Amino acid sequence: MHEVSYRVYYEDTDSGGVVYYANYLKFAERARTELLRSLNINQSELSKNDGIFFVVRKVQMDLLKAARLDDILDIKTTIVQISGASITMQQNIFINGNNINNIDVKIACVNDKILPTKLPDELKRKFMEVKTN
């Protein structure tokens, strides 16, 4: 599991100071990027050197309670499944220990033609380390 925290800024909210629903997906994306960085996976180098990209194939979000301006969001990312060309993750967003949002996301590994491609063994190994911890 990987955990990261973000503060809700004015730009993340609507006129009432409530986080706009689509911004939870942005917070989740940032958390996944930080997970990759914690594993020393550089997406720019991966695409440039290996022609490999990660794209969202499927996402499901269950918004339980809205976040507001200045809240601190704790995002916990868990790797649920690793297959040949995809990774399934669960991302839970908390405020002060209270779960406010659950996001299930399937990430596909694709080549420069946006066709599914096998996840390299080295990356698979790194993701497995996170999955088992």
N, C-alpha and C positions, 0 to 999 in steps of 0.2 A: 504494500500500500504506500502511496505517496500523498503528502499533504502540503497544501499551500494556502496562504491567506491573502485576501484582497479587501480593500476598503471600497465601499460604494461611493462614487463621486456624482456630482450633479449631472454630468453628461450621461450617466447610466440610468437616469430616472425620467419619469414623465413630469408633467407640470405639478403633480401632487406630491412629488418626492418619493414615489414608489418605483422600484426597478421595473423597467420595461421588460416584458417576458423574453424577448429575443436576446437580451443581454446576458441572461443566464447561460445561453449557449456560448457566448463569447468568453465568459468567465471559465466555463468548462474547457474551451479550446486552449486558453492560456494555461490552465492547470495541466492539460495533457502535454503542452509544449515544455513546461517546466519539468514534467516527469521525464521526457526525452533528454532534456539537458542534464538532469541528475544521473542519467545513464551514459553520459558523454556521447549522445547521439546528436549530431549536428545536421539538421534537416537541409540546410543549404549545401553542405558538402555531400550529403547523401544523394541529393538530386543532381548536383554537378558531376560528381565522380562516378556514381553508380546508376544514374538515371532512374532512381527510385523515389517515389512520392507516397505520402499518406493522404488519403481522402476519406471523408465521412461517407459511409455507405448507407447507414441507417441510424436514426436517433429517435429516442422516445423520452419525453420529459414529463414528470409528474410534479407539478408545482403545488406544494402543500400550504405554503404561507409566503407572503410577499416580503421582500427585503426593502429597506428604506435608506434614504440618504444617510451617509456616515456609518452605516452598519459595517461590521467586519465579517466577511464571509470566509469560512474555513471550508475548503474543498478537498475532499478525500477521494482519491482515484484508486480503484482496485482493478487489477487485470483479472477478468473472469475466465477467458478462454483465448488460447492461441492456436490458430490453425495454419494451414499452408500459406495463405495469402491474406489473412485478416487477424485482427485482434479485437476482442470484445471487452469493453470496460464498463464499470459502473462508477458513476461519480455522484457523490452525495454532498450537498451543500448545507452547512450548518451556520447558525448564529448563536453564540453563547451556548454551544452544545445541543441546541435544538435543531433537528433536521427540518429544513424548509423546502428542499428540492431534491428529487432523485432523477438522474439522467443515465439512461442506458445507451451506449453508443458502440457501433461496430465500425472499425477503421479498416479500410482496405489498403493493401500495398499494391501500387500500380507502377507501370513503367512510363516512359515519356510519351507513349501513345495512349495513355490512360486505360491500359488493359491490365487486368489482374496479373500479378507476378509473384513468384514465391518470395516469402520473407527470407532474407539471407540468414544463414545459420547463426552468425555472430549476433545479429539483432534478436533473433529468436531466443538465444541463450540469455541475453541481457533481460529480455522481457520475462523469461521464466524465473530469473532470480527475484524479480519484483513480485511475481505471482505467488511464489512459495513463501515469501516473507510476510 
